[in-house]
Amino acid sequence: MRRCRAILFPFGCGQPSSTEVSLTTRIVAGDSDDLATLVAEHRALDDRVRKLGKRPYLTPAEQQEIRTLKKMKLAKKDLIATLSERRDA
């Protein structure tokens, strides 16, 4: 079974989605609005994870959703760090 690196394909193996390509392109171009957008998206994902985490019992689908949300949060955090580094340089 082939494993992907989360940093290259945070939402699954294979080709990056058009959203990932668009976001990466804007980050490389240095669009300053993206940092605020990424932070807001990261917070929204975190809120959803916390909301699910407060439940006394999670269905298997909800458990999978939490795993997916955490991967998405990490990907957003990596992009935020990349954008911040490029902006500060």
C-alpha positions in Angstrom: 0.0 0.0 0.0 1.4 3.4 -1.0 1.5 6.1 1.6 1.5 9.8 0.8 3.3 12.6 2.6 0.6 14.8 4.3 2.5 17.9 3.4 2.4 17.2 -0.3 -1.1 15.8 -0.4 -2.9 16.7 2.8 -6.3 15.7 1.6 -5.4 12.3 0.1 -3.0 10.5 -2.2 -2.8 11.4 -5.8 -2.9 14.7 -7.6 -3.6 17.8 -5.5 -7.1 19.3 -5.8 -7.8 22.4 -7.8 -8.3 24.2 -4.4 -4.9 23.1 -3.2 -3.2 24.2 -6.4 -5.0 27.6 -6.4 -4.1 28.2 -2.7 -0.5 27.2 -3.2 -0.2 29.4 -6.3 -1.6 32.4 -4.3 0.7 31.7 -1.4 3.7 31.6 -3.7 2.5 34.9 -5.3 2.4 36.4 -1.9 -1.3 37.4 -1.7 -1.6 39.0 1.8 -5.3 38.3 2.1 -4.6 34.6 2.1 -3.0 34.6 5.6 -6.2 35.9 7.2 -8.3 33.5 5.1 -6.1 30.5 6.2 -6.3 31.5 9.8 -10.1 31.8 9.7 -10.4 28.5 8.0 -8.0 26.9 10.5 -10.2 28.3 13.4 -13.4 27.0 11.8 -11.9 23.5 11.5 -10.7 23.7 15.1 -14.2 24.7 16.2 -15.7 21.7 14.4 -13.2 19.3 16.0 -13.9 20.7 19.4 -17.7 20.5 18.9 -17.4 16.8 17.9 -15.0 16.2 20.7 -17.5 17.3 23.3 -19.9 14.5 22.4 -20.0 11.5 24.7 -20.1 9.0 21.8 -18.9 9.4 18.2 -20.1 7.2 15.3 -17.5 5.7 13.1 -18.3 8.4 10.5 -17.8 11.2 13.1 -14.5 9.6 14.2 -13.4 9.6 10.5 -14.5 13.2 10.2 -12.4 14.2 13.2 -9.3 12.5 11.6 -10.0 14.3 8.3 -10.5 17.6 10.0 -7.3 17.3 11.9 -5.4 16.5 8.7 -6.9 19.6 7.1 -6.0 21.7 10.1 -2.4 20.6 10.0 -2.3 21.3 6.2 -3.7 24.8 6.8 -1.2 25.4 9.6 1.7 24.4 7.3 0.5 26.8 4.7 0.1 29.6 7.3 3.7 29.0 8.4 4.9 29.0 4.8 3.1 32.2 3.9 4.3 33.9 7.1 7.9 32.9 6.4 7.7 34.3 2.8 6.0 37.5 4.0 8.7 38.1 6.7 11.6 37.4 4.3 
